[in-house]
């Protein structure tokens, strides 16, 4: 395996880790009102992801940085052509982080309600837009011979990409509902379980539809196997949630997300951004890559620092592994002033 191939798969691992981890906290944010309902319930939901949501976002920063360093042509073409949707995602991530921190700074009901709306919108929109973005990446976009994006924003809003966006949104919200079933107690857990079953059924249908469509649009044996695993994971999550096996259900949704994202990269390799117009415009792991010296230096840095980051994040999840319930949340002070 050469360094170009190695870094393609390392970037795939980073994106997969990001969607598995950030996926469930997008889902928790999207369910803030439906599952939380009252103030104490909402605080339970926020506390389930409070210790980990910012650590989860490190994965996307690392993935973007690795793309910039290892495949600068890929990074440049992608971030210029997908400028508006990626800017919208970035703004959402910033506002979402602020909302988590500032929600508790005020004492009025209106203050909290406004930040609740911000959390809701900035959890739903990225969950949808990431799917749209990767739907376009795997199916290809208009690129000229200089590897420049030759389309418009409307080209990115094609039916396949929109269905992929709907699928990632449903899958992440289901992932979040199952996570809440695992992490909460009493009435909050009951509401999360009911929603996990309902949303999980819709997720299975959407997931199966987009993966079948993908297979007919240029899939291979590897993508077919991963597609089956993804759908099986989603189905298993619904069944395990009904049976009250929360830990295994969360594992199943994690597998569904992991195999979905892995399938994107398996189908893409060795390309990184196919062109739908000019064959010579297609970017692959060779014409988009940095110099061998850069890739070698990056490999040594990753060898030393990645295990440390993974160990620290695993320790964080272990420390905050216990369930949370409304009994641990004090009664809120209600005021409109």
N, C-alpha and C positions, 0 to 999 in steps of 0.2 A: 504494500500500500504506500503510494507516494504522499507527500505532504499536502498536495492539493485535495486528494481524496480524503485524507485524515481530517482536514479542517472543514470540509463539507459536512462530514458526519458529526464532528464536534459541534458545529453550528446547529445541525439537526437536533442533537441532544439538548442543546441550550433552549431552543424553541419548544421542544417537547416538554422539558421540565417547566418552562414558563407557563404553558397552557394547562398542564396538569395542576400546578399549584395556584396560579392566578385565576384559573378557571373557576375553582370553587369559591374564591372570595369575590369574584364578579357575581357569582350566583347568590351569595349571601347578601351583597348590596342590593341586587335586584329584588330580593324577597324581603327587604327590610320592613315594608308595610304589611305585606300579606301574612308573613309569619310572626313578625314582631307585634304588630297591632298597637299595643299601648306602649307607654314610655319605658316601662321596665322590660318588656319583651324586646323592644328595639335595642336597648342597651345590652341585653343578653347576646343578641346577634352580633353587635359590633364587638363585644368582648371576645367572641369566639375567634375572630380573625385579628383582633387588636395586636397580639404579639407577633403576627407572621405576615400581615399583608405587605408591609414595606420590604421585608426580606424577599417575598415572592417577586416583587418588581425588579429586584437586582438581576434576575434572570434575563429580562428583556433588555436591560442596559448592557449586560454582558454579551447577549446575542447580537445586538446592534453593533457594539464595539468590535466583536470578532468579525462580523461581516465587513466592517469598514477597513480593518487591518488586513484580513486574509483575502478578501475579494472586493477591492475598492470599486471596480467597474460595476459589479452587481449592486453595491450599496448606492453608488451615484445615480445609476439609472432608476433603481427602485424608488429611492427617496425623492427624486425629482419628478418622476412620472406619477407617483402615488402621493404627491405632496399634500393635497387637501385632505384625503382620508387619514393619512398618518398625522397630519397636524391636528385634526379633530381628536384622534386617539390621545395624542400628547396632552392637549388641553384638558381632556377628560381625566387623564391620570393625575394631572396637577391639581385640578379642582377637587377630585375625589380624595386625595391625600389631605388637602386643606379641610375638607368637610369632616373627615374623621377626627381631626385634631380640634377644630373650632366648634363642633357641635356642642360639646360640653362646656364651652367657655361662657355661653349666655345662660340666662335663667328664664327667659320668656318662652311660652309655647310657640309663638310665631318664629322666633329665632331657630328653635330646634326643627320646626316643620320645614323651614326654608332649606336648612342643611340636609334634612331627610330627602327632600326632592332632588337636591344636588347629588347625593349618593346614589339615588335610584337611577337618574339619567346617566350619570358618569360610570355606572356599572353596566347598564344595558347597551349603551352605544358602542363602547370598545369591544364588548363580547360579540356584537354583530359585525362591526367593521373589520376586526381581525379575520373573520371568516371570509368576508368579501375580498380583502387584500390577498389572502392566500389562495382563494378560489381563482383569482386572476393570475397569480404567480404560477400555479401548477398547470393552468390551461393555456397560458401564454397571452401576451399583449402585443400591440403593434410596435415594432422596433425597426429603425432604419439601419443602414449598413454601418453607421457610426455608433450603434448601440444606444441611440437616443429614443426616448419614448415618443411615438408619432401619433398618439391618440389623444382623446379628451377624457374628462372625468366621466362623461356619459358612457364611454366604452367600458369603463370599469364596472358600471352598474348593469351588467348583462345577467340574464336569467340564472346561469349556473353559479355565478359569484354570489348573487342575492340568495339563492337557495343554500349555498354554503354558509353564508352569514346567518341565515335563520337557523341552520343546523347547529352552528357553534353557540349561538345564543341559547337555544333550547338545551343543548348538552351541558353548557356551563351552569345554567340555572338548576338543572336536575342534579348536577354534581354538587352544587351549593346546598340544595335541599337535603341530599343524602348526608353531606357533611354536618348540617345542622342536626339531623337525626342522631348522628354519632356524638355530637358535642353538647347537646342540651338535654333538659329533663322536662317532665310533666307536660303542661299544655303547649309549650313552645315545640317540644319534640313531636307531639301528636300532630300539630299543624304542619310541621316540616315533612313528616312521613306521608301524610295524605297528599301533599303537593308533589312530593317526590314520585309517588305512584302515578298521579295524573299526568304530570309533566313528562315523566319517563316514558309513558306510552306514546305521547306525541313525538318525543325525541327519537324513539325507535323508528317510527314511520319516516320522519324527515331524514334521519341518518341513512336508512336503507335506500331511500330515493336518491340522495345526492351521491352515495357511493356507487350505486348501479350506474348512474349517469356518468360518473367519473370513469368507471371501468370501460364503458362504451366509447369514451372520448380519448382512449389511449392508455388504458391501464395495462398491467402485466400480471404475471403470476404472483409476484410479491405483493402488489397492491390488492389483488383479489383476496389473498390469505389474510392480510391485515384488515380489509374491509369486513370479512366474516367475523374476525375477532372483535372488531369494534361494535358491530351489531349485537353479537352474543353478549358482550360486556354490558351493553345498555339493557338488553332483555334480562340478564341475570340481576342487574341492579334493582329492577322493578320487583322481581320475584323475591329477592333477598330482603328488600325493604318491607314487603308484605309479611315476610316471615319474622321480622324483627331482628334480623342479623345485620345490624348497622355497620359493623366493621368490615364485613365481607362485601356489603353493598357499596361502601365507599371504595373499596379495592376494585370492584367491578366498574364503577364509573370512571375511576382513574385509568383502568385498562382501556375503556372505550375512548377516552380522550387521547391517551398515549398512542394507541394503534391508528386512530384517525390521523394524527399529526405525522406519525412515522410513515404512513401511507403517502402523505403529500411528498415527502422527501425521497422515498423509494421510487415513486413514479417520476420524479423530477430528474434524478441523477442520470447522467453526468451533467445535465444542464442546470443552470441556476435561475435563468429567466428566458424561456423560449419566446421566439418571435413568431407572430402569426402572419407577418407580411413578408419580411425579407429573411431568407434562410441564413444569410451571412450576419444578420442582426442578432441571432441567438447568442446568449451569453452562457458559457459553460465553465467548468472548474479550471480550465486552462487559460482561456482568453480573458477571464475576469479576475485572475489571481494576482497577488503580489509577487515579489521576487522570492526565490528560494531562501535567501538570507533572512528575509522578514518572516517567512513561515517557520523557519528553523528557530529563530529567536522566540517567536510566539509559543512554539511547542515547549521550549524549556520553561518559560514563564508559567504556562498552563500546568505543567507537570508539578510545579512546586505549590501554586496557589489554589488550584481548583479543589484538591482534597481538603484543604483547610476550610474553604468556604462551605463545601458540602457537609463536613463534620459539624461545623458551627450551626448550620441551619437544621440539621438532624437533631442536634442537642436541644435547640429551641423548641422544636415540635414535641420532643420527649418531655421537657419540663412543663409545657402547657397542654398536656394530654388529657386532663380530667374534664368531666362534663361541667357545664355551667347552667344554673337555673335562676328563675326570678327570685327565689328565696335569698340569693346572695346579693341582690340588687336593692338598695334602699328605696323607699317610696320617694317619688320625685316631688319637687316643689313646683306647683302650677301658678303661673302669673302671666298676665297679659301686658305688664308694664316693663 
